Structures are given as structure tokens and as C-alpha cells.
Amino acid sequence: MDATFRQLRLFLALADQGSITAAARACHVTQPAVSIQLKELSETVGLPLYEQIGKRLYLTDAGERLAETARAMVQEWEAFQQQMDALKGLTRGRLRVAVVSTAKYFVPRILGSFCSAHPDIDIALEILNRDGVVQRLRENRDDLYIMSMPPADLELEQHAFLANPLVVIAPKGHPLAGQPGIKLAQLAGERFILRERGSGTRLGCDAHFARVGFKPQVRLELGSNEAIKQAVAGGMGLSIMSRHAMAAHPADELLEILDVESFPVISNWWTLYPKGKRLSPVARVFLEHLERATGGLGG
């Protein structure tokens, strides 16, 4: 079997983009060139690698296995290139990071200072819901992953680097605003607007309420912190939110943080990658930068 490295890169683009046209665009080549290379690759393997249903292409079992192998090969080659650059005294390459949506409030600032310190490193940042990040983690598609609730069914290397306090928020001027030591029982008649099930914030929120024996009246579930803040500010109910998703001064967003017993709930932000994965030199440099930028929690 004699596949070329170029063919494997084109096939990975097809796997990621879902169409030959998009793969050609991503690789800056013509669509006919991609079609020819992928046809030759399928003939080399001896099995169909993808099939078209409607306007989208789907990988076959053989295609899924090839994509996994090709991705590992490309990542190993990129790591080798970075190691050679390091021997030459250079720090350059590409860093791929996938983060959950709430992390978008602070990760770009950390990446910005990292890029300033290492201008020859390119960044590929994916911001997704938790399920999307976990799927990329399962497929080992990135160098590092950042989330607050790591999946328990995967063997992972994980490092806590920043506290993630979950707080109770209310609209500005709410009757409970400013009251010290609010009992959870006082919130029994309140309606709650929470993140969608499966999100890291919702998992942490549900686990905490289960521990303290409180069952909130959930009025609405939304998939966006911004939408939740608008709904709360509009008087639709209370919510539980990461402090990182809020402005430095909540009043600027017409919100209040309530002083509720057992809150804030403290969880952590984690950097993750599969156990046994060999981190690229660039990924290691970024982890060191992250530790310095946030103080690091260890673990």
C-alpha cells in the first residue's frame, strides 16, 4: 500500500469538511485535483473510503480508520517539525485548541498574550458546546482541550489551571439583591433559566443541587450564556452562571450576584489531552504559558 502524504492531508480535509469542494478550498487546490487524489487513494486502499448521501459525504468504516491513522501521522510529522525547529533555537508551528463556549470569555486573552510572546506560532481555536469538544477529544483532533467538567469515561491527562466559581444571578433590583446569607429555601418559589443539559455549567449546577437537596423550578433552558443573561436581566428568572461569563461589574449587564448559602460553587477549568498522547513542543510551551498567566492550580 503506497499512499502519499499529500493524499492523506487531502483526505483529512475531506473528513473534516464533509465535501470535496470544501476540502479543496481548505487545502487551496482545485476540486478536480482533490477528486483525482482521493480516487487514487481509494484504489490504493482497495475499499471505498466515503459515500455521498444528498449533498454531504460520509466516511465508510475503512474511511474512519484511515482518517484516524492519517491524523496520527500528520500530528507526528508536525511534532517532528517542531522538534527540529526547537533544536535550531526556533519556536514556531501550529497550536490546535478546542474549548467549551464559556471559556471564550478568557481563553482568547491568554492566547493573545501567548501569540505576542511567540509570533511565529499559528493558533487554530475551536469554540464549541461541551459535547462538541468531547467528540473532538475522542477523535484526538487537537493538541489541547479546555473545559470545566472532564468526561469520566476517557483516560486523560488533566491539569487544573483556574478556579471556575458558579454564582446565582438575578436581575438588577431583585428583592433579594443585597441580602446576606440567603437560604436556598427562599429560592423555592423562583423560576430558573439554566444552560442546556450536557453543558459543563449545567452538570456542575445539577450535581450541586442534588448534593444539597434542592430542586429548582426550571422555566427555560438555553444554549448560550449571552441569551441567559438577557433573559435574567429582562426579569424572566434567576440563573446559575460561571463568574467568568459575566462582566467585571455585573450591574453593567443589569444583573446582580446573590449571596446564597452554599454558593459560589467552586469547580475548576482544566486542560485535557488523551493519556499517552505525546504533546508537541508548541503545546508544551503553551501549557507553561497558561500556568504562568493564571497561577496554575496543579493536579
ZINOR-V73232 format. One record per pair of residues at least 24 apart in sequence whose C-alpha atoms are under 10 Angstrom apart, sorted by the first residue. I is the first residue (numbers start at 1). J is the second residue. Records with the same first field share a line. If there is no record, write none. Layout:
I = J ; J
//
This chain:
1 = 41 ; 43 ; 44 ; 45 ; 46
2 = 41 ; 44 ; 45
3 = 37 ; 40 ; 41 ; 42 ; 43 ; 44 ; 45
4 = 37 ; 40 ; 41
5 = 70 ; 73 ; 74
6 = 37
7 = 34 ; 36 ; 37 ; 38 ; 39 ; 40 ; 41 ; 70
8 = 37 ; 38 ; 41 ; 66 ; 67 ; 69 ; 70 ; 71 ; 73 ; 74
9 = 67 ; 70 ; 71 ; 73 ; 74
10 = 34 ; 35 ; 37 ; 38 ; 41
11 = 37 ; 38 ; 41 ; 42 ; 49 ; 50 ; 63 ; 66 ; 67 ; 70 ; 71
12 = 63 ; 66 ; 67 ; 68 ; 69 ; 70 ; 71 ; 74
13 = 67
14 = 38 ; 50 ; 57 ; 58 ; 59 ; 67
15 = 49 ; 50 ; 57 ; 58 ; 59 ; 63 ; 64 ; 66 ; 67 ; 68
16 = 67 ; 141
17 = 56 ; 57
18 = 50 ; 52 ; 55 ; 56 ; 57 ; 58 ; 59
19 = 52 ; 55 ; 56 ; 57 ; 58
20 = 56 ; 57
67 = 139
68 = 139 ; 140 ; 141
71 = 139 ; 140 ; 141 ; 142
72 = 140 ; 141
75 = 140 ; 141 ; 142 ; 143 ; 278 ; 279 ; 280
76 = 278 ; 279 ; 280
77 = 280
78 = 280 ; 281
79 = 278 ; 279 ; 280 ; 281 ; 282 ; 283
80 = 280 ; 281
81 = 280 ; 281
82 = 280 ; 281 ; 282
83 = 280 ; 281 ; 282
84 = 281
85 = 281
86 = 281 ; 282
90 = 118 ; 120
91 = 118 ; 119 ; 120 ; 121 ; 281 ; 282 ; 285
92 = 118 ; 119 ; 120 ; 121 ; 122 ; 281 ; 282
93 = 118 ; 120 ; 121 ; 122 ; 123 ; 280 ; 281 ; 282 ; 283
94 = 120 ; 121 ; 122 ; 123 ; 124 ; 143 ; 280 ; 282 ; 283
95 = 121 ; 122 ; 123 ; 124 ; 125 ; 142 ; 143 ; 144 ; 280 ; 281 ; 282 ; 283 ; 284 ; 285 ; 286
96 = 122 ; 123 ; 124 ; 125 ; 126 ; 141 ; 142 ; 143 ; 144 ; 145 ; 282 ; 283
97 = 123 ; 124 ; 125 ; 126 ; 127 ; 133 ; 141 ; 142 ; 143 ; 144 ; 145 ; 146 ; 271 ; 283
98 = 124 ; 125 ; 126 ; 127 ; 128 ; 129 ; 130 ; 132 ; 133 ; 134 ; 136 ; 137 ; 141 ; 142 ; 143 ; 144 ; 145 ; 146 ; 147 ; 271 ; 272
99 = 125 ; 126 ; 127 ; 128 ; 129 ; 130 ; 132 ; 133 ; 134 ; 144 ; 145 ; 146 ; 147 ; 148 ; 271
100 = 126 ; 127 ; 128 ; 129 ; 130 ; 131 ; 132 ; 133 ; 134 ; 145 ; 146 ; 147 ; 148 ; 149 ; 199 ; 200
101 = 126 ; 127 ; 128 ; 129 ; 130 ; 132 ; 133 ; 146 ; 147 ; 199 ; 200 ; 223 ; 224 ; 225 ; 245
102 = 127 ; 128 ; 129 ; 130 ; 147 ; 148 ; 199 ; 200 ; 201 ; 224 ; 225 ; 226 ; 241 ; 242 ; 243 ; 244 ; 245 ; 246
103 = 127 ; 128 ; 146 ; 147 ; 148 ; 164 ; 242 ; 244 ; 245 ; 269
104 = 128 ; 244 ; 245
105 = 243 ; 244 ; 245 ; 246 ; 247
106 = 244 ; 245
107 = 146 ; 290
109 = 293
110 = 286 ; 289 ; 290 ; 293 ; 294
111 = 286 ; 289 ; 290
113 = 289 ; 290 ; 293
114 = 285 ; 286 ; 289 ; 290 ; 293
115 = 286
117 = 289
118 = 282 ; 285 ; 286
121 = 282
122 = 282
129 = 196 ; 198 ; 199 ; 200 ; 223 ; 224
130 = 198 ; 199 ; 200 ; 201
131 = 198 ; 199 ; 200
137 = 272 ; 273 ; 274
138 = 273 ; 274
139 = 274
140 = 273 ; 274 ; 277
142 = 273 ; 283
143 = 272 ; 273 ; 274 ; 277 ; 278 ; 279 ; 280 ; 282 ; 283 ; 284
144 = 271 ; 272 ; 273 ; 274 ; 279 ; 283 ; 284 ; 286 ; 287
145 = 270 ; 271 ; 272 ; 273 ; 274
146 = 269 ; 270 ; 271 ; 272 ; 273
147 = 199 ; 200 ; 201 ; 268 ; 269 ; 270 ; 271 ; 272
148 = 199 ; 200 ; 201 ; 203 ; 204 ; 267 ; 268 ; 269 ; 270 ; 271
149 = 198 ; 199 ; 200 ; 201 ; 202 ; 203 ; 204 ; 267 ; 268 ; 269 ; 270
150 = 200 ; 269 ; 270 ; 271 ; 272
151 = 200 ; 272
154 = 273 ; 274 ; 275
155 = 272 ; 273 ; 274 ; 275 ; 276
156 = 271 ; 272 ; 273 ; 274 ; 275 ; 276 ; 277
157 = 270 ; 271 ; 272 ; 273 ; 274 ; 275 ; 276 ; 277 ; 299
158 = 269 ; 270 ; 271 ; 272 ; 273 ; 274 ; 275 ; 298 ; 299
159 = 268 ; 269 ; 270 ; 271 ; 272 ; 273 ; 287 ; 291 ; 296 ; 297 ; 298 ; 299
160 = 267 ; 268 ; 269 ; 270 ; 271 ; 272 ; 291 ; 296 ; 297 ; 298 ; 299
161 = 268 ; 269 ; 270 ; 271 ; 287 ; 290 ; 291 ; 292 ; 293 ; 294 ; 295 ; 296 ; 297 ; 298 ; 299
162 = 267 ; 268 ; 269 ; 270 ; 271 ; 290 ; 291 ; 293 ; 294 ; 295 ; 296 ; 297 ; 298
163 = 242 ; 243 ; 244 ; 266 ; 267 ; 268 ; 269 ; 270 ; 294 ; 296 ; 297
164 = 201 ; 241 ; 242 ; 243 ; 244 ; 245 ; 264 ; 265 ; 266 ; 267 ; 268 ; 269 ; 270
165 = 241 ; 242 ; 243 ; 244 ; 263 ; 264 ; 265 ; 266 ; 267 ; 268 ; 269
166 = 201 ; 204 ; 205 ; 239 ; 240 ; 241 ; 242 ; 243 ; 244 ; 245 ; 263 ; 264 ; 265 ; 266 ; 267
167 = 205 ; 239 ; 240 ; 241 ; 242 ; 243 ; 244 ; 256 ; 257 ; 258 ; 259 ; 260 ; 262 ; 263 ; 264 ; 265 ; 266
168 = 192 ; 238 ; 239 ; 240 ; 241 ; 242 ; 243 ; 256 ; 257 ; 258 ; 259 ; 260 ; 263 ; 264 ; 265
169 = 229 ; 232 ; 233 ; 237 ; 238 ; 239 ; 240 ; 241 ; 242 ; 243 ; 246 ; 250 ; 255 ; 256 ; 257 ; 258 ; 259 ; 260
170 = 229 ; 231 ; 232 ; 233 ; 234 ; 235 ; 236 ; 237 ; 238 ; 239 ; 240 ; 250 ; 254 ; 255 ; 256 ; 257 ; 258
171 = 229 ; 230 ; 231 ; 232 ; 233 ; 234 ; 235 ; 236 ; 237 ; 238 ; 239 ; 250 ; 251 ; 253 ; 254 ; 255 ; 256 ; 257 ; 258
172 = 232 ; 233 ; 234 ; 235 ; 250 ; 251 ; 252 ; 253 ; 254 ; 255 ; 256 ; 257
173 = 233 ; 235 ; 251 ; 254 ; 255 ; 256
174 = 233 ; 235 ; 237 ; 238 ; 255 ; 256 ; 258
176 = 256 ; 257 ; 258 ; 259 ; 260
177 = 255 ; 256 ; 257 ; 258 ; 259
178 = 256 ; 257 ; 258 ; 259
179 = 258 ; 259 ; 260
180 = 258 ; 259 ; 260 ; 261
181 = 258 ; 259 ; 260 ; 261 ; 262 ; 263
182 = 258 ; 259 ; 260 ; 261 ; 262 ; 263
183 = 259 ; 260 ; 261 ; 262
184 = 209 ; 212 ; 213 ; 214 ; 215 ; 216 ; 260 ; 261 ; 262 ; 263
185 = 214 ; 215 ; 261
186 = 260
187 = 214 ; 215 ; 216 ; 217 ; 238 ; 260
188 = 214 ; 215 ; 216 ; 217
189 = 216 ; 217
190 = 216 ; 217 ; 218 ; 219 ; 236 ; 237 ; 238 ; 239
191 = 216 ; 217 ; 218 ; 219 ; 220 ; 235 ; 236 ; 237 ; 238 ; 239
192 = 216 ; 217 ; 218 ; 219 ; 220 ; 221 ; 228 ; 232 ; 236 ; 237 ; 238 ; 239 ; 240
193 = 217 ; 218 ; 219 ; 220 ; 221 ; 222 ; 227 ; 228 ; 229 ; 231 ; 232 ; 236 ; 237 ; 238 ; 239 ; 240 ; 241
194 = 218 ; 219 ; 220 ; 221 ; 222 ; 223 ; 224 ; 225 ; 228 ; 237 ; 238 ; 239 ; 240 ; 241
195 = 220 ; 221 ; 222 ; 223 ; 224 ; 225 ; 227 ; 228 ; 239 ; 240 ; 241
196 = 220 ; 221 ; 222 ; 223 ; 224
197 = 221 ; 222 ; 223
199 = 223
200 = 242
201 = 225 ; 240 ; 241 ; 242 ; 267
202 = 240 ; 241
204 = 240 ; 265 ; 266 ; 267
205 = 239 ; 240 ; 241 ; 265
208 = 262 ; 263 ; 265
209 = 262
212 = 262
229 = 253 ; 254 ; 255
230 = 254 ; 255
232 = 256
240 = 264 ; 265
241 = 265
242 = 266 ; 267
268 = 297
269 = 297
270 = 296 ; 297 ; 298 ; 299
//
